[in-house]
Amino acid sequence: MTRLEKLFYLVLIAVSNRDGVSFYSDERLAELLEIRHPHELTGTRSELVARDLIAFEQGIYQVLDLPPRPLTPGRPDTD
């Protein structure tokens, strides 16, 4: 994950309610994260959605539950 992705994720955790939901606007998040270009915010958000770390719909963010254990790239999942 990039530095911006990590920061974005941590900010969402900090500003979300107990259900992981945040109503912070993109403008406010960009201000907090010192993002100057809209494509940086949308790209970062898209990456976090693709990683199943957050959900985003109609301006509302939700931090999702993490997997029970970290996935290790290149290593088969064994139980």
mmCIF file of the N, C-alpha and C atoms, coordinates in Angstrom:
data_MODEL
# 
_entry.id   MODEL 
# 
loop_
_atom_site.group_PDB 
_atom_site.id 
_atom_site.type_symbol 
_atom_site.label_atom_id 
_atom_site.label_alt_id 
_atom_site.label_comp_id 
_atom_site.label_asym_id 
_atom_site.label_entity_id 
_atom_site.label_seq_id 
_atom_site.pdbx_PDB_ins_code 
_atom_site.Cartn_x 
_atom_site.Cartn_y 
_atom_site.Cartn_z 
_atom_site.occupancy 
_atom_site.B_iso_or_equiv 
_atom_site.pdbx_formal_charge 
_atom_site.auth_seq_id 
_atom_site.auth_comp_id 
_atom_site.auth_asym_id 
_atom_site.auth_atom_id 
_atom_site.pdbx_PDB_model_num 
ATOM 1   N N  . MET A 1 1  ? 0.838   -1.180  0.000  1.00 0.00 ? 1  MET A N  1 
ATOM 2   C CA . MET A 1 1  ? 0.000   0.000   0.000  1.00 0.00 ? 1  MET A CA 1 
ATOM 3   C C  . MET A 1 1  ? 0.884   1.245   0.000  1.00 0.00 ? 1  MET A C  1 
ATOM 4   N N  . THR A 1 2  ? 0.409   2.258   -0.672 1.00 0.00 ? 2  THR A N  1 
ATOM 5   C CA . THR A 1 2  ? 1.156   3.516   -0.698 1.00 0.00 ? 2  THR A CA 1 
ATOM 6   C C  . THR A 1 2  ? 0.950   4.264   0.618  1.00 0.00 ? 2  THR A C  1 
ATOM 7   N N  . ARG A 1 3  ? 1.773   5.240   0.839  1.00 0.00 ? 3  ARG A N  1 
ATOM 8   C CA . ARG A 1 3  ? 1.649   6.071   2.039  1.00 0.00 ? 3  ARG A CA 1 
ATOM 9   C C  . ARG A 1 3  ? 0.278   6.739   2.080  1.00 0.00 ? 3  ARG A C  1 
ATOM 10  N N  . LEU A 1 4  ? -0.177  7.274   0.952  1.00 0.00 ? 4  LEU A N  1 
ATOM 11  C CA . LEU A 1 4  ? -1.469  7.944   0.904  1.00 0.00 ? 4  LEU A CA 1 
ATOM 12  C C  . LEU A 1 4  ? -2.615  6.973   1.191  1.00 0.00 ? 4  LEU A C  1 
ATOM 13  N N  . GLU A 1 5  ? -2.535  5.757   0.678  1.00 0.00 ? 5  GLU A N  1 
ATOM 14  C CA . GLU A 1 5  ? -3.570  4.754   0.961  1.00 0.00 ? 5  GLU A CA 1 
ATOM 15  C C  . GLU A 1 5  ? -3.642  4.450   2.454  1.00 0.00 ? 5  GLU A C  1 
ATOM 16  N N  . LYS A 1 6  ? -2.492  4.312   3.080  1.00 0.00 ? 6  LYS A N  1 
ATOM 17  C CA . LYS A 1 6  ? -2.459  4.047   4.516  1.00 0.00 ? 6  LYS A CA 1 
ATOM 18  C C  . LYS A 1 6  ? -3.052  5.214   5.308  1.00 0.00 ? 6  LYS A C  1 
ATOM 19  N N  . LEU A 1 7  ? -2.660  6.431   4.942  1.00 0.00 ? 7  LEU A N  1 
ATOM 20  C CA . LEU A 1 7  ? -3.180  7.608   5.633  1.00 0.00 ? 7  LEU A CA 1 
ATOM 21  C C  . LEU A 1 7  ? -4.683  7.746   5.450  1.00 0.00 ? 7  LEU A C  1 
ATOM 22  N N  . PHE A 1 8  ? -5.150  7.550   4.234  1.00 0.00 ? 8  PHE A N  1 
ATOM 23  C CA . PHE A 1 8  ? -6.580  7.643   3.925  1.00 0.00 ? 8  PHE A CA 1 
ATOM 24  C C  . PHE A 1 8  ? -7.347  6.642   4.786  1.00 0.00 ? 8  PHE A C  1 
ATOM 25  N N  . TYR A 1 9  ? -6.865  5.410   4.836  1.00 0.00 ? 9  TYR A N  1 
ATOM 26  C CA . TYR A 1 9  ? -7.498  4.359   5.615  1.00 0.00 ? 9  TYR A CA 1 
ATOM 27  C C  . TYR A 1 9  ? -7.532  4.717   7.103  1.00 0.00 ? 9  TYR A C  1 
ATOM 28  N N  . LEU A 1 10 ? -6.425  5.190   7.629  1.00 0.00 ? 10 LEU A N  1 
ATOM 29  C CA . LEU A 1 10 ? -6.361  5.559   9.046  1.00 0.00 ? 10 LEU A CA 1 
ATOM 30  C C  . LEU A 1 10 ? -7.283  6.730   9.371  1.00 0.00 ? 10 LEU A C  1 
ATOM 31  N N  . VAL A 1 11 ? -7.358  7.711   8.476  1.00 0.00 ? 11 VAL A N  1 
ATOM 32  C CA . VAL A 1 11 ? -8.275  8.834   8.695  1.00 0.00 ? 11 VAL A CA 1 
ATOM 33  C C  . VAL A 1 11 ? -9.712  8.331   8.719  1.00 0.00 ? 11 VAL A C  1 
ATOM 34  N N  . LEU A 1 12 ? -10.067 7.458   7.792  1.00 0.00 ? 12 LEU A N  1 
ATOM 35  C CA . LEU A 1 12 ? -11.432 6.928   7.780  1.00 0.00 ? 12 LEU A CA 1 
ATOM 36  C C  . LEU A 1 12 ? -11.741 6.172   9.072  1.00 0.00 ? 12 LEU A C  1 
ATOM 37  N N  . ILE A 1 13 ? -10.784 5.432   9.584  1.00 0.00 ? 13 ILE A N  1 
ATOM 38  C CA . ILE A 1 13 ? -10.986 4.745   10.860 1.00 0.00 ? 13 ILE A CA 1 
ATOM 39  C C  . ILE A 1 13 ? -11.227 5.771   11.972 1.00 0.00 ? 13 ILE A C  1 
ATOM 40  N N  . ALA A 1 14 ? -10.436 6.824   11.965 1.00 0.00 ? 14 ALA A N  1 
ATOM 41  C CA . ALA A 1 14 ? -10.520 7.829   13.027 1.00 0.00 ? 14 ALA A CA 1 
ATOM 42  C C  . ALA A 1 14 ? -11.834 8.613   13.005 1.00 0.00 ? 14 ALA A C  1 
ATOM 43  N N  . VAL A 1 15 ? -12.395 8.846   11.820 1.00 0.00 ? 15 VAL A N  1 
ATOM 44  C CA . VAL A 1 15 ? -13.577 9.710   11.729 1.00 0.00 ? 15 VAL A CA 1 
ATOM 45  C C  . VAL A 1 15 ? -14.883 8.929   11.564 1.00 0.00 ? 15 VAL A C  1 
ATOM 46  N N  . SER A 1 16 ? -14.806 7.616   11.568 1.00 0.00 ? 16 SER A N  1 
ATOM 47  C CA . SER A 1 16 ? -16.022 6.825   11.370 1.00 0.00 ? 16 SER A CA 1 
ATOM 48  C C  . SER A 1 16 ? -16.713 6.553   12.704 1.00 0.00 ? 16 SER A C  1 
ATOM 49  N N  . ASN A 1 17 ? -17.999 6.225   12.618 1.00 0.00 ? 17 ASN A N  1 
ATOM 50  C CA . ASN A 1 17 ? -18.759 5.883   13.822 1.00 0.00 ? 17 ASN A CA 1 
ATOM 51  C C  . ASN A 1 17 ? -18.483 4.426   14.202 1.00 0.00 ? 17 ASN A C  1 
ATOM 52  N N  . ARG A 1 18 ? -19.189 3.914   15.179 1.00 0.00 ? 18 ARG A N  1 
ATOM 53  C CA . ARG A 1 18 ? -18.901 2.559   15.675 1.00 0.00 ? 18 ARG A CA 1 
ATOM 54  C C  . ARG A 1 18 ? -19.205 1.471   14.653 1.00 0.00 ? 18 ARG A C  1 
ATOM 55  N N  . ASP A 1 19 ? -19.977 1.811   13.611 1.00 0.00 ? 19 ASP A N  1 
ATOM 56  C CA . ASP A 1 19 ? -20.253 0.859   12.531 1.00 0.00 ? 19 ASP A CA 1 
ATOM 57  C C  . ASP A 1 19 ? -19.272 1.006   11.376 1.00 0.00 ? 19 ASP A C  1 
ATOM 58  N N  . GLY A 1 20 ? -18.281 1.879   11.547 1.00 0.00 ? 20 GLY A N  1 
ATOM 59  C CA . GLY A 1 20 ? -17.281 2.089   10.510 1.00 0.00 ? 20 GLY A CA 1 
ATOM 60  C C  . GLY A 1 20 ? -17.732 3.019   9.406  1.00 0.00 ? 20 GLY A C  1 
ATOM 61  N N  . VAL A 1 21 ? -18.833 3.743   9.620  1.00 0.00 ? 21 VAL A N  1 
ATOM 62  C CA . VAL A 1 21 ? -19.397 4.617   8.591  1.00 0.00 ? 21 VAL A CA 1 
ATOM 63  C C  . VAL A 1 21 ? -18.919 6.047   8.804  1.00 0.00 ? 21 VAL A C  1 
ATOM 64  N N  . SER A 1 22 ? -18.531 6.687   7.700  1.00 0.00 ? 22 SER A N  1 
ATOM 65  C CA . SER A 1 22 ? -18.102 8.081   7.726  1.00 0.00 ? 22 SER A CA 1 
ATOM 66  C C  . SER A 1 22 ? -18.855 8.861   6.660  1.00 0.00 ? 22 SER A C  1 
ATOM 67  N N  . PHE A 1 23 ? -19.287 10.044  7.048  1.00 0.00 ? 23 PHE A N  1 
ATOM 68  C CA . PHE A 1 23 ? -19.988 10.924  6.119  1.00 0.00 ? 23 PHE A CA 1 
ATOM 69  C C  . PHE A 1 23 ? -19.118 12.106  5.709  1.00 0.00 ? 23 PHE A C  1 
ATOM 70  N N  . TYR A 1 24 ? -17.824 12.025  5.970  1.00 0.00 ? 24 TYR A N  1 
ATOM 71  C CA . TYR A 1 24 ? -16.921 13.104  5.577  1.00 0.00 ? 24 TYR A CA 1 
ATOM 72  C C  . TYR A 1 24 ? -16.936 13.243  4.055  1.00 0.00 ? 24 TYR A C  1 
ATOM 73  N N  . SER A 1 25 ? -16.984 14.463  3.592  1.00 0.00 ? 25 SER A N  1 
ATOM 74  C CA . SER A 1 25 ? -16.998 14.713  2.151  1.00 0.00 ? 25 SER A CA 1 
ATOM 75  C C  . SER A 1 25 ? -15.603 14.504  1.569  1.00 0.00 ? 25 SER A C  1 
ATOM 76  N N  . ASP A 1 26 ? -15.555 14.302  0.265  1.00 0.00 ? 26 ASP A N  1 
ATOM 77  C CA . ASP A 1 26 ? -14.263 14.183  -0.415 1.00 0.00 ? 26 ASP A CA 1 
ATOM 78  C C  . ASP A 1 26 ? -13.441 15.449  -0.218 1.00 0.00 ? 26 ASP A C  1 
ATOM 79  N N  . GLU A 1 27 ? -14.110 16.594  -0.223 1.00 0.00 ? 27 GLU A N  1 
ATOM 80  C CA . GLU A 1 27 ? -13.407 17.868  -0.035 1.00 0.00 ? 27 GLU A CA 1 
ATOM 81  C C  . GLU A 1 27 ? -12.736 17.926  1.340  1.00 0.00 ? 27 GLU A C  1 
ATOM 82  N N  . ARG A 1 28 ? -13.450 17.497  2.372  1.00 0.00 ? 28 ARG A N  1 
ATOM 83  C CA . ARG A 1 28 ? -12.894 17.512  3.730  1.00 0.00 ? 28 ARG A CA 1 
ATOM 84  C C  . ARG A 1 28 ? -11.762 16.499  3.863  1.00 0.00 ? 28 ARG A C  1 
ATOM 85  N N  . LEU A 1 29 ? -11.940 15.322  3.296  1.00 0.00 ? 29 LEU A N  1 
ATOM 86  C CA . LEU A 1 29 ? -10.875 14.317  3.347  1.00 0.00 ? 29 LEU A CA 1 
ATOM 87  C C  . LEU A 1 29 ? -9.635  14.807  2.599  1.00 0.00 ? 29 LEU A C  1 
ATOM 88  N N  . ALA A 1 30 ? -9.837  15.426  1.445  1.00 0.00 ? 30 ALA A N  1 
ATOM 89  C CA . ALA A 1 30 ? -8.708  15.966  0.682  1.00 0.00 ? 30 ALA A CA 1 
ATOM 90  C C  . ALA A 1 30 ? -7.984  17.046  1.487  1.00 0.00 ? 30 ALA A C  1 
ATOM 91  N N  . GLU A 1 31 ? -8.748  17.852  2.202  1.00 0.00 ? 31 GLU A N  1 
ATOM 92  C CA . GLU A 1 31 ? -8.150  18.887  3.046  1.00 0.00 ? 31 GLU A CA 1 
ATOM 93  C C  . GLU A 1 31 ? -7.322  18.259  4.172  1.00 0.00 ? 31 GLU A C  1 
ATOM 94  N N  . LEU A 1 32 ? -7.878  17.268  4.853  1.00 0.00 ? 32 LEU A N  1 
ATOM 95  C CA . LEU A 1 32 ? -7.168  16.602  5.942  1.00 0.00 ? 32 LEU A CA 1 
ATOM 96  C C  . LEU A 1 32 ? -5.893  15.913  5.463  1.00 0.00 ? 32 LEU A C  1 
ATOM 97  N N  . LEU A 1 33 ? -5.960  15.329  4.273  1.00 0.00 ? 33 LEU A N  1 
ATOM 98  C CA . LEU A 1 33 ? -4.834  14.560  3.732  1.00 0.00 ? 33 LEU A CA 1 
ATOM 99  C C  . LEU A 1 33 ? -3.907  15.405  2.855  1.00 0.00 ? 33 LEU A C  1 
ATOM 100 N N  . GLU A 1 34 ? -4.231  16.688  2.728  1.00 0.00 ? 34 GLU A N  1 
ATOM 101 C CA . GLU A 1 34 ? -3.460  17.610  1.896  1.00 0.00 ? 34 GLU A CA 1 
ATOM 102 C C  . GLU A 1 34 ? -3.334  17.110  0.452  1.00 0.00 ? 34 GLU A C  1 
ATOM 103 N N  . ILE A 1 35 ? -4.448  16.645  -0.078 1.00 0.00 ? 35 ILE A N  1 
ATOM 104 C CA . ILE A 1 35 ? -4.517  16.191  -1.472 1.00 0.00 ? 35 ILE A CA 1 
ATOM 105 C C  . ILE A 1 35 ? -4.947  17.378  -2.322 1.00 0.00 ? 35 ILE A C  1 
ATOM 106 N N  . ARG A 1 36 ? -4.175  17.679  -3.333 1.00 0.00 ? 36 ARG A N  1 
ATOM 107 C CA . ARG A 1 36 ? -4.459  18.844  -4.164 1.00 0.00 ? 36 ARG A CA 1 
ATOM 108 C C  . ARG A 1 36 ? -5.153  18.511  -5.481 1.00 0.00 ? 36 ARG A C  1 
ATOM 109 N N  . HIS A 1 37 ? -5.093  17.260  -5.895 1.00 0.00 ? 37 HIS A N  1 
ATOM 110 C CA . HIS A 1 37 ? -5.663  16.872  -7.182 1.00 0.00 ? 37 HIS A CA 1 
ATOM 111 C C  . HIS A 1 37 ? -6.734  15.800  -6.971 1.00 0.00 ? 37 HIS A C  1 
ATOM 112 N N  . PRO A 1 38 ? -7.942  16.024  -7.485 1.00 0.00 ? 38 PRO A N  1 
ATOM 113 C CA . PRO A 1 38 ? -9.046  15.082  -7.274 1.00 0.00 ? 38 PRO A CA 1 
ATOM 114 C C  . PRO A 1 38 ? -8.726  13.644  -7.685 1.00 0.00 ? 38 PRO A C  1 
ATOM 115 N N  . HIS A 1 39 ? -7.923  13.468  -8.746 1.00 0.00 ? 39 HIS A N  1 
ATOM 116 C CA . HIS A 1 39 ? -7.619  12.109  -9.198 1.00 0.00 ? 39 HIS A CA 1 
ATOM 117 C C  . HIS A 1 39 ? -6.809  11.324  -8.160 1.00 0.00 ? 39 HIS A C  1 
ATOM 118 N N  . GLU A 1 40 ? -6.057  12.024  -7.313 1.00 0.00 ? 40 GLU A N  1 
ATOM 119 C CA . GLU A 1 40 ? -5.316  11.331  -6.252 1.00 0.00 ? 40 GLU A CA 1 
ATOM 120 C C  . GLU A 1 40 ? -6.283  10.719  -5.235 1.00 0.00 ? 40 GLU A C  1 
ATOM 121 N N  . LEU A 1 41 ? -7.301  11.467  -4.877 1.00 0.00 ? 41 LEU A N  1 
ATOM 122 C CA . LEU A 1 41 ? -8.285  10.969  -3.920 1.00 0.00 ? 41 LEU A CA 1 
ATOM 123 C C  . LEU A 1 41 ? -9.086  9.823   -4.524 1.00 0.00 ? 41 LEU A C  1 
ATOM 124 N N  . THR A 1 42 ? -9.576  9.990   -5.745 1.00 0.00 ? 42 THR A N  1 
ATOM 125 C CA . THR A 1 42 ? -10.387 8.931   -6.354 1.00 0.00 ? 42 THR A CA 1 
ATOM 126 C C  . THR A 1 42 ? -9.561  7.681   -6.616 1.00 0.00 ? 42 THR A C  1 
ATOM 127 N N  . GLY A 1 43 ? -8.316  7.837   -7.005 1.00 0.00 ? 43 GLY A N  1 
ATOM 128 C CA . GLY A 1 43 ? -7.445  6.679   -7.230 1.00 0.00 ? 43 GLY A CA 1 
ATOM 129 C C  . GLY A 1 43 ? -7.155  5.928   -5.940 1.00 0.00 ? 43 GLY A C  1 
ATOM 130 N N  . THR A 1 44 ? -6.896  6.674   -4.883 1.00 0.00 ? 44 THR A N  1 
ATOM 131 C CA . THR A 1 44 ? -6.630  6.057   -3.582 1.00 0.00 ? 44 THR A CA 1 
ATOM 132 C C  . THR A 1 44 ? -7.876  5.343   -3.082 1.00 0.00 ? 44 THR A C  1 
ATOM 133 N N  . ARG A 1 45 ? -9.025  5.995   -3.206 1.00 0.00 ? 45 ARG A N  1 
ATOM 134 C CA . ARG A 1 45 ? -10.285 5.382   -2.780 1.00 0.00 ? 45 ARG A CA 1 
ATOM 135 C C  . ARG A 1 45 ? -10.539 4.103   -3.572 1.00 0.00 ? 45 ARG A C  1 
ATOM 136 N N  . SER A 1 46 ? -10.334 4.146   -4.868 1.00 0.00 ? 46 SER A N  1 
ATOM 137 C CA . SER A 1 46 ? -10.549 2.963   -5.715 1.00 0.00 ? 46 SER A CA 1 
ATOM 138 C C  . SER A 1 46 ? -9.658  1.803   -5.298 1.00 0.00 ? 46 SER A C  1 
ATOM 139 N N  . GLU A 1 47 ? -8.425  2.103   -4.946 1.00 0.00 ? 47 GLU A N  1 
ATOM 140 C CA . GLU A 1 47 ? -7.495  1.049   -4.524 1.00 0.00 ? 47 GLU A CA 1 
ATOM 141 C C  . GLU A 1 47 ? -7.950  0.425   -3.205 1.00 0.00 ? 47 GLU A C  1 
ATOM 142 N N  . LEU A 1 48 ? -8.410  1.234   -2.261 1.00 0.00 ? 48 LEU A N  1 
ATOM 143 C CA . LEU A 1 48 ? -8.889  0.700   -0.983 1.00 0.00 ? 48 LEU A CA 1 
ATOM 144 C C  . LEU A 1 48 ? -10.163 -0.122  -1.168 1.00 0.00 ? 48 LEU A C  1 
ATOM 145 N N  . VAL A 1 49 ? -11.020 0.298   -2.078 1.00 0.00 ? 49 VAL A N  1 
ATOM 146 C CA . VAL A 1 49 ? -12.228 -0.484  -2.392 1.00 0.00 ? 49 VAL A CA 1 
ATOM 147 C C  . VAL A 1 49 ? -11.816 -1.812  -3.025 1.00 0.00 ? 49 VAL A C  1 
ATOM 148 N N  . ALA A 1 50 ? -10.873 -1.777  -3.961 1.00 0.00 ? 50 ALA A N  1 
ATOM 149 C CA . ALA A 1 50 ? -10.413 -2.998  -4.639 1.00 0.00 ? 50 ALA A CA 1 
ATOM 150 C C  . ALA A 1 50 ? -9.774  -3.978  -3.657 1.00 0.00 ? 50 ALA A C  1 
ATOM 151 N N  . ARG A 1 51 ? -9.163  -3.470  -2.619 1.00 0.00 ? 51 ARG A N  1 
ATOM 152 C CA . ARG A 1 51 ? -8.533  -4.323  -1.599 1.00 0.00 ? 51 ARG A CA 1 
ATOM 153 C C  . ARG A 1 51 ? -9.544  -4.786  -0.539 1.00 0.00 ? 51 ARG A C  1 
ATOM 154 N N  . ASP A 1 52 ? -10.811 -4.421  -0.709 1.00 0.00 ? 52 ASP A N  1 
ATOM 155 C CA . ASP A 1 52 ? -11.886 -4.761  0.242  1.00 0.00 ? 52 ASP A CA 1 
ATOM 156 C C  . ASP A 1 52 ? -11.622 -4.229  1.654  1.00 0.00 ? 52 ASP A C  1 
ATOM 157 N N  . LEU A 1 53 ? -10.980 -3.063  1.724  1.00 0.00 ? 53 LEU A N  1 
ATOM 158 C CA . LEU A 1 53 ? -10.750 -2.428  3.018  1.00 0.00 ? 53 LEU A CA 1 
ATOM 159 C C  . LEU A 1 53 ? -11.848 -1.430  3.351  1.00 0.00 ? 53 LEU A C  1 
ATOM 160 N N  . ILE A 1 54 ? -12.451 -0.842  2.309  1.00 0.00 ? 54 ILE A N  1 
ATOM 161 C CA . ILE A 1 54 ? -13.546 0.103   2.503  1.00 0.00 ? 54 ILE A CA 1 
ATOM 162 C C  . ILE A 1 54 ? -14.616 -0.137  1.455  1.00 0.00 ? 54 ILE A C  1 
ATOM 163 N N  . ALA A 1 55 ? -15.804 0.361   1.762  1.00 0.00 ? 55 ALA A N  1 
ATOM 164 C CA . ALA A 1 55 ? -16.879 0.428   0.782  1.00 0.00 ? 55 ALA A CA 1 
ATOM 165 C C  . ALA A 1 55 ? -17.188 1.910   0.584  1.00 0.00 ? 55 ALA A C  1 
ATOM 166 N N  . PHE A 1 56 ? -17.626 2.275   -0.609 1.00 0.00 ? 56 PHE A N  1 
ATOM 167 C CA . PHE A 1 56 ? -17.960 3.666   -0.894 1.00 0.00 ? 56 PHE A CA 1 
ATOM 168 C C  . PHE A 1 56 ? -19.167 3.680   -1.809 1.00 0.00 ? 56 PHE A C  1 
ATOM 169 N N  . GLU A 1 57 ? -20.195 4.412   -1.394 1.00 0.00 ? 57 GLU A N  1 
ATOM 170 C CA . GLU A 1 57 ? -21.388 4.542   -2.222 1.00 0.00 ? 57 GLU A CA 1 
ATOM 171 C C  . GLU A 1 57 ? -22.072 5.860   -1.907 1.00 0.00 ? 57 GLU A C  1 
ATOM 172 N N  . GLN A 1 58 ? -22.341 6.626   -2.943 1.00 0.00 ? 58 GLN A N  1 
ATOM 173 C CA . GLN A 1 58 ? -23.072 7.892   -2.856 1.00 0.00 ? 58 GLN A CA 1 
ATOM 174 C C  . GLN A 1 58 ? -22.513 8.810   -1.767 1.00 0.00 ? 58 GLN A C  1 
ATOM 175 N N  . GLY A 1 59 ? -21.192 8.931   -1.718 1.00 0.00 ? 59 GLY A N  1 
ATOM 176 C CA . GLY A 1 59 ? -20.552 9.843   -0.786 1.00 0.00 ? 59 GLY A CA 1 
ATOM 177 C C  . GLY A 1 59 ? -20.397 9.330   0.629  1.00 0.00 ? 59 GLY A C  1 
ATOM 178 N N  . ILE A 1 60 ? -20.746 8.083   0.878  1.00 0.00 ? 60 ILE A N  1 
ATOM 179 C CA . ILE A 1 60 ? -20.644 7.509   2.215  1.00 0.00 ? 60 ILE A CA 1 
ATOM 180 C C  . ILE A 1 60 ? -19.578 6.416   2.202  1.00 0.00 ? 60 ILE A C  1 
ATOM 181 N N  . TYR A 1 61 ? -18.676 6.506   3.177  1.00 0.00 ? 61 TYR A N  1 
ATOM 182 C CA . TYR A 1 61 ? -17.606 5.526   3.324  1.00 0.00 ? 61 TYR A CA 1 
ATOM 183 C C  . TYR A 1 61 ? -17.941 4.565   4.455  1.00 0.00 ? 61 TYR A C  1 
ATOM 184 N N  . GLN A 1 62 ? -17.493 3.311   4.313  1.00 0.00 ? 62 GLN A N  1 
ATOM 185 C CA . GLN A 1 62 ? -17.564 2.377   5.420  1.00 0.00 ? 62 GLN A CA 1 
ATOM 186 C C  . GLN A 1 62 ? -16.276 1.573   5.453  1.00 0.00 ? 62 GLN A C  1 
ATOM 187 N N  . VAL A 1 63 ? -15.647 1.570   6.624  1.00 0.00 ? 63 VAL A N  1 
ATOM 188 C CA . VAL A 1 63 ? -14.461 0.746   6.844  1.00 0.00 ? 63 VAL A CA 1 
ATOM 189 C C  . VAL A 1 63 ? -14.956 -0.676  7.062  1.00 0.00 ? 63 VAL A C  1 
ATOM 190 N N  . LEU A 1 64 ? -14.416 -1.615  6.300  1.00 0.00 ? 64 LEU A N  1 
ATOM 191 C CA . LEU A 1 64 ? -14.853 -3.011  6.366  1.00 0.00 ? 64 LEU A CA 1 
ATOM 192 C C  . LEU A 1 64 ? -13.988 -3.807  7.338  1.00 0.00 ? 64 LEU A C  1 
ATOM 193 N N  . ASP A 1 65 ? -14.526 -4.927  7.782  1.00 0.00 ? 65 ASP A N  1 
ATOM 194 C CA . ASP A 1 65 ? -13.767 -5.823  8.659  1.00 0.00 ? 65 ASP A CA 1 
ATOM 195 C C  . ASP A 1 65 ? -12.548 -6.364  7.912  1.00 0.00 ? 65 ASP A C  1 
ATOM 196 N N  . LEU A 1 66 ? -11.460 -6.501  8.629  1.00 0.00 ? 66 LEU A N  1 
ATOM 197 C CA . LEU A 1 66 ? -10.253 -7.093  8.061  1.00 0.00 ? 66 LEU A CA 1 
ATOM 198 C C  . LEU A 1 66 ? -10.409 -8.609  8.025  1.00 0.00 ? 66 LEU A C  1 
ATOM 199 N N  . PRO A 1 67 ? -9.682  -9.283  7.133  1.00 0.00 ? 67 PRO A N  1 
ATOM 200 C CA . PRO A 1 67 ? -9.715  -10.751 7.137  1.00 0.00 ? 67 PRO A CA 1 
ATOM 201 C C  . PRO A 1 67 ? -9.191  -11.262 8.477  1.00 0.00 ? 67 PRO A C  1 
ATOM 202 N N  . PRO A 1 68 ? -9.571  -12.486 8.872  1.00 0.00 ? 68 PRO A N  1 
ATOM 203 C CA . PRO A 1 68 ? -9.152  -13.008 10.171 1.00 0.00 ? 68 PRO A CA 1 
ATOM 204 C C  . PRO A 1 68 ? -7.638  -13.092 10.348 1.00 0.00 ? 68 PRO A C  1 
ATOM 205 N N  . ARG A 1 69 ? -6.912  -13.256 9.251  1.00 0.00 ? 69 ARG A N  1 
ATOM 206 C CA . ARG A 1 69 ? -5.448  -13.253 9.316  1.00 0.00 ? 69 ARG A CA 1 
ATOM 207 C C  . ARG A 1 69 ? -4.929  -12.644 8.028  1.00 0.00 ? 69 ARG A C  1 
ATOM 208 N N  . PRO A 1 70 ? -3.757  -12.030 8.079  1.00 0.00 ? 70 PRO A N  1 
ATOM 209 C CA . PRO A 1 70 ? -3.218  -11.389 6.879  1.00 0.00 ? 70 PRO A CA 1 
ATOM 210 C C  . PRO A 1 70 ? -2.940  -12.398 5.767  1.00 0.00 ? 70 PRO A C  1 
ATOM 211 N N  . LEU A 1 71 ? -3.182  -11.976 4.555  1.00 0.00 ? 71 LEU A N  1 
ATOM 212 C CA . LEU A 1 71 ? -2.860  -12.810 3.391  1.00 0.00 ? 71 LEU A CA 1 
ATOM 213 C C  . LEU A 1 71 ? -1.431  -12.532 2.993  1.00 0.00 ? 71 LEU A C  1 
ATOM 214 N N  . THR A 1 72 ? -0.657  -13.569 2.776  1.00 0.00 ? 72 THR A N  1 
ATOM 215 C CA . THR A 1 72 ? 0.723   -13.442 2.357  1.00 0.00 ? 72 THR A CA 1 
ATOM 216 C C  . THR A 1 72 ? 0.813   -13.679 0.872  1.00 0.00 ? 72 THR A C  1 
ATOM 217 N N  . PRO A 1 73 ? 1.253   -12.665 0.095  1.00 0.00 ? 73 PRO A N  1 
ATOM 218 C CA . PRO A 1 73 ? 1.359   -12.857 -1.355 1.00 0.00 ? 73 PRO A CA 1 
ATOM 219 C C  . PRO A 1 73 ? 2.288   -14.007 -1.727 1.00 0.00 ? 73 PRO A C  1 
ATOM 220 N N  . GLY A 1 74 ? 1.877   -14.794 -2.707 1.00 0.00 ? 74 GLY A N  1 
ATOM 221 C CA . GLY A 1 74 ? 2.704   -15.882 -3.211 1.00 0.00 ? 74 GLY A CA 1 
ATOM 222 C C  . GLY A 1 74 ? 2.699   -17.126 -2.353 1.00 0.00 ? 74 GLY A C  1 
ATOM 223 N N  . ARG A 1 75 ? 1.915   -17.122 -1.297 1.00 0.00 ? 75 ARG A N  1 
ATOM 224 C CA . ARG A 1 75 ? 1.878   -18.281 -0.411 1.00 0.00 ? 75 ARG A CA 1 
ATOM 225 C C  . ARG A 1 75 ? 0.480   -18.887 -0.442 1.00 0.00 ? 75 ARG A C  1 
ATOM 226 N N  . PRO A 1 76 ? 0.355   -20.184 -0.702 1.00 0.00 ? 76 PRO A N  1 
ATOM 227 C CA . PRO A 1 76 ? -0.971  -20.788 -0.759 1.00 0.00 ? 76 PRO A CA 1 
ATOM 228 C C  . PRO A 1 76 ? -1.672  -20.693 0.591  1.00 0.00 ? 76 PRO A C  1 
ATOM 229 N N  . ASP A 1 77 ? -2.981  -20.553 0.542  1.00 0.00 ? 77 ASP A N  1 
ATOM 230 C CA . ASP A 1 77 ? -3.777  -20.475 1.751  1.00 0.00 ? 77 ASP A CA 1 
ATOM 231 C C  . ASP A 1 77 ? -3.964  -21.879 2.305  1.00 0.00 ? 77 ASP A C  1 
ATOM 232 N N  . THR A 1 78 ? -3.407  -22.120 3.498  1.00 0.00 ? 78 THR A N  1 
ATOM 233 C CA . THR A 1 78 ? -3.512  -23.453 4.113  1.00 0.00 ? 78 THR A CA 1 
ATOM 234 C C  . THR A 1 78 ? -4.161  -23.336 5.469  1.00 0.00 ? 78 THR A C  1 
ATOM 235 N N  . ASP A 1 79 ? -5.052  -24.236 5.748  1.00 0.00 ? 79 ASP A N  1 
ATOM 236 C CA . ASP A 1 79 ? -5.703  -24.288 7.064  1.00 0.00 ? 79 ASP A CA 1 
ATOM 237 C C  . ASP A 1 79 ? -5.549  -25.649 7.652  1.00 0.00 ? 79 ASP A C  1 
# 
